[in-house]
């Protein structure tokens, strides 16, 4: 068989394999997806294909097929080649003494990181690599759609049981990261399994980006309920076409009516993706921060405080919409007080200065926006001795010039294991969870 005939044969086989995978996925159970993917991939000459999803804390990659004898056979995000693939959203490859090649490909839904695809093969050419990339895209869609119909994937991603308040909050949370050529927005929230009242939301609506960070009073079931009502009220108002002032006033009234002894702080904002004008209302929450040219611009978004949600009746419900003109490349940072108030074992606060310094240094080093927040949250947790006593939430969005060169968040290159800016690559290893 000549070169062109072989290439045509491989292309036809690849199309058949992907088509059959798509057809069979409609009727198989979510737990059977990894097996079906592995079986069909062998028709392309691949030795093994495995699917790994990120856990809720973004510290381990977990196989969708559970290991024997129970427990999570997790792969460390910070210490392995698979983790390097996840952190940099780029293909990573290594060779073995038996001549086999091991590939790790990112599972991406736009700019949202779902996990990684593990491929083991004895041969690799351009056609096979192209198939692997298409397979990774299809597997991502299967994981997202099948995961919506079953609790199996969620159970895999959790290393600890979730509290009821956490379950309520996570039910409303959107994907951690979303974006277009005009904007990227990303968020992190901890402790995943023991949330009280913190939550975040972001959504692309027409030519705008809506962002929300909230912190409900307390750390109990009532706090989770207050947070859930706030998130639901926010989405209901947005989907009914309400503006910011109407949105906030409606939530304010609902919290006062349902939870008269509770309140909730928050920042609600809309970014016009065409003009770069950001409009927001700050309801008793920490002041948003503006980062421009890798530096904090002090006091730019500092405005007179408004009453927290649920207490607006004390000021006759009046809310003032603030506005600021952003420049392409500007980043706006929203956070809860649990970030800067995290205490070390010796009682030392993490502090706003450390918080900003970390962000500025990491972004200046070329680390992607979503990876910056992941490693920042891990740093805060370590500062707190491994476990946060209060909720900690960060949301960061960046307004972009679509004609500018792509940022690291948009440029998913495929590499052979070179280290990224935020961590050093380490040999692949398995950690117990």
N, C-alpha and C positions, 0 to 999 in steps of 0.2 A: 504494500500500500504506500503510495507516494505521500509527500509531505502535505500537499493540499487536500488529498483525499482523507488522510488521517485527521487533519484539522476539521474538515467538514463532518467526519464521523463523530469526533469528540463533541462538536457543537450540537449535533443532532441528539447524541446521548444525553448531554447536559440538559437540553430543553425537555427531553422526555422525563428525566429524573425529577427536575423541578416541577414539571406539570403533574406528574404522578404524586409527588409529595403534597402539592396543593390540593389535589383531588382527594387523597386519603385523609388529609387533615380535617375535612369537614365532618367525618364520622368517628374518628378515634377519640378516646378519652385524653384529657390533658396529660395524664401521666404516661401515655404511650407515645407522645410526640418525640422524646429523645430516642426511643428505640426505632421508630419509623425513619427518622432522619439518618440515623446510623446505618440502618439496613439499606436504604436507597442510595446513600452516598457510596457504598461499596461498588455499585454499578459503574461509578466513575473511576474506580481503581483506588479509592481512598481506604486506608487501613482501619481508621476509627474516627468517628466524629462525636464529640461530647458538647453539651450545652451547659454553661455556667451562668447563673444570674447573680447580681450583686445583692448582698444582704441589706437590711434596712439601715444599718449603721455605716455602710460603705467601707467596711474594713476587710470583708472576705467575699470571695466568689464561691458560690455554692452550686454543686451539680444538681440538675433537675432530677436525676435519678438518685434517690437516697442511698447512701452507702449501707452495707449490711450491718446488723447488730445495733441499728439506731445511731443517733448522733449526726452531726454535720461534718462531712469531710471537706472543710473549707480550705481554699487557697488564699493565702495572704495577699491583699492588694498592695501592700507596701514592700514586700520582700521577694516577689517572684516575677518571672517573665510574663506570666499571665496577668499579674497585677499591673505591670508596666504597660501592657497592651491596653488595659482598662484606663489607666491614668492618662495616657497620651492619645487614646483613640486611634492607634495605628497598629498595623500588623507587626507581630514579632515572631522570629523564627530561630530555631536552634537545631543542631544536628546531634545524632547519637552514634555510639560506637558501632551499632549494627547497621548503619547506613540509612536509617530512617530519619525523616524530617518531622519536626514538630512545629505546627503553626498555631498562633493565637490571633484571632480576628475579632475586632470590636463589634458588638451588637448595638447598633445605634438607631434610635428613632428620631431623626433630625439631628439635634445636638444633645438629646437625652441619652445617657448611657444606661443600657439595660443589663449588659454583662459581656461575656466573651464566648467565642466558638473555638473549641479545641479540635484541631485536625492533625492526624498522624498519617503520613504517606511515605512511600519509598521513592516516588518520583514526583517531580514538580516542574511543570512547564507553564507558559503563559496562559494556555487554555484552561488548565486545571486551576490555576490561581484565580482566573476570572470566574470559574464555576464556584470556587470557595467564597468569593466576595458576594456573588449573587445568592448563594446559599445562606450566608450570614444575614443578608437583608430579608430573605424570606423567613428565616428562623425568628428574627426579631418580631415580625408581624404575627407569626404563630404564637409566640410567647405572650405577646400583648393581648391578642384576641382570646386565646384559650385561658389565659390567666383571669380574664374578666368573667369566666363562666365556672370557675372552680376556686376552692380555697387551698388546693394542693400547693400551688406555687407560692402563695403567701406564707404557708406553714414552713416551707423550705427556707424562705428568706428571713425567718425569725429565729434568733438564737435563744431568746427568752420569751416567756408568755407576756402578752400585752395586757395592761390594765384596761378597765372599761372606759375611762376617760380617754386614754390613748386610742382605743379602737374607734371611738366617736370622731376624734380629730382626724385620724388617718383616713377615715371614710370620706372626708371632704377635701383632703389635700390633692392638688394637681400633680403632674409630673414635676420633678425637681428642676428641670431645665427645659426651656423652650426658646425658639429664636427664629429670625429671618436674616436677610442681608442688611436690615435696618436696625435690628435690636437683638440682644440676647439677655435673657433673664434667668437667674438661677438662685436656688435657695437650699438651705440645710436647716434641720430641726432636730434637737436632741433634748433629753434622752428619749429615744424612739419608743421604748416600751413603757415609760412611766410619765407621759405627758400630763400636764395639768391644763393650763389655759392658753398656751401659745399656739399659733397657727399662721400659715401664710397662704397666699393665693396670687396667681398671676394668669392672665388670659389675653390673647390677641383678639381684638375686636375691631374689624374694619381696618382703618389706618391708625389704630391706637393700641397701646399696651396698658392694661389695668394691673395694678400691683396693690397688694394688701399685706400688712403684717399686724397681728393683733396679740394682745396679752390680757387674758381674762383674769379677774381677781381670784386668788386662791389656788389650791392645788388638789382639788377634790372633784367628785362627780359633778357638782354644780358648776365648777369652773369649766369642765368639759362640755356641759350643756350650754353654758353661756357662749363659749367659743363656737360651738356648732350652730347655734342660732345666728350668731354674727356672720359666719361664713355663708349660711343658707340665705340670710337676708341680703347679703352683698350680691350674691349671684342672682337672686330673684330680681333685685332692682336693676342690675346690669342688663339682664335678659329682657326686662320690660322697657329698656331704653332710658332709664333714669340717669340724670346727671349726678355729679359727685355730691352736691349739697342735698339733693333729694334722697340719695342713697344713704348718706350718713344719718340724716334726720330720721329716716324710716327705721334704721337699725337701733338708733338711740331710743326711739319710742318703744320698740319691741322689747328691748332689754328691760326698760323701766317697768313695762306692763307685766312681763313674765317673771322677772327676777328683780323685784323692787329693792332688795338689799344687796345687789351686786352691781359691779361696773366693769368696764372693759376699755383698755387703752388701745390705740391703733393708729396707723397711718394708711390712708386710702388715696391712691394717686392714679392719674391718667397721663400717659405720655403720647403726644401727637407725633407719630413717626415721620410725618412730612416736615413739620416745622421745627421739631425738637423742643416744643414748649411742654414743660411738665407742670401739671396742676395737681394740687394735693390738699388734703385736710388732715391736720395732726390733732388727734383727740387724746391729749395728755400723755403722749408716747415720747420716747427719746427722739431728739431732733435728727432728721435725715442728714446724711453727710454727702458732700460732693467731692469726688476725686477727679482731678483734671491734670493731664500731663504727668501722671504718676505721683501727684502731690495732693494732699488734702487742701481744699480751699476753705479756710475757716469762716464760719458764720454765714456762708452764702445762703443756706436754706433755713437759717434760724428765724423763726417767726413767733409772735405772741402765742402762748399756749391756749388750747381750747379745752373745754371740760371733757372728761372721759365719757364714753358711750354709757348711757343709762343715767347720766346726771345732767343731760342737756336741759331738762325742765327748769333747772336752777337759773338758767340764762335765757329762758323763753325759747329754747331750741335753736337759737341762732348759730349758724356755722359759716365760716369764712373760707372761701377757696383761695389758696395761695398759688402763685405762678412764678416760674423761673425759666429763662431761656437757656437751654443746654447747647453745648458745642459738640460736633462729632467727636467721638472718643470719650466723652464724659461718662463717668460711672456714678450712679446714685446708690447709696447704701442705706438700707433699712435694717434695724436690728432691735432685739428686745433687751431689757436691762440685765437678763441672765448672762449675757455675753460678757459685759465689762465687769459685772459684780461677782463672777466666778472666783472663789477663794482657793488658795493652795492650802496644804496641810498646816502651814505656818501662819495662815490668816492673811496672806498677801493677795490683793485683788489682781485679776488679769489686767484690768484697766483699759481705758479708751486709747491711751497712747500706744500700748503694745498691740492692741487690736488694729489700729490704723497702720502702724509701722509694718506689721506682718503683711497686710494687704498690699501696701505700696511696694514693698520689696519683692513679693512674689509676682505681682503683675509686671513689674519692671524687668524681672528675669524671664518673662515670656511664658509663664505658666497660664494655662487656660483659665477663664473665669470660674467655671464650675469646679475645676480641680483645686483652685485657690481656696474656695470655701470648704471643700472637703478636708484638706489638710489643716486649715485654720481651726475647724471644729475639733479635729483630733488633738490639736495642740491645746485648745481650751480644756478639753476633757482630761488630758494628762496633767495640766496645771491644777485641776481640781482633784487630783488623786485617783483618776480613773472613772469617776462617776459624778454627774452633775446633781446638785440638790435642787436646782431651779431650772425651768425650761430655758433654752437658749435657741434663738432663731436669728438667722441672717438671710436677707434677700438683697441681691446685687443685680442691677441691670445697667446695660451699656447701650447708649445710642450711637449708631454708626453711620458713616458715610458709605453708601453702597458702591461708590466709584473708587473707594480707597482699596489698597491691596488687602487680601483676606487676612484676618487675624488668626492666631492659632486655633481658636474655637471653630473656625470654618474650614481650616486646611487640614484634612485628615490624611496625612501621609502614611505610606507603608514602609516600615523600616525593619532592619535585621537585628534589633536588640541593642541599639545605641541608647545610652541613658538619657532621660528627659531632664528638665531643669530642676524639678522639685525633689527627685529622689534618685538614688543610684540603683541601677539594675542589679538584681541578685539572682542566684541560681533558683530554678523552679523548686518549690518545696510545698509540702502539705502540712497544714497546722490543724490541730484538733480543736473542736469547739465544744 
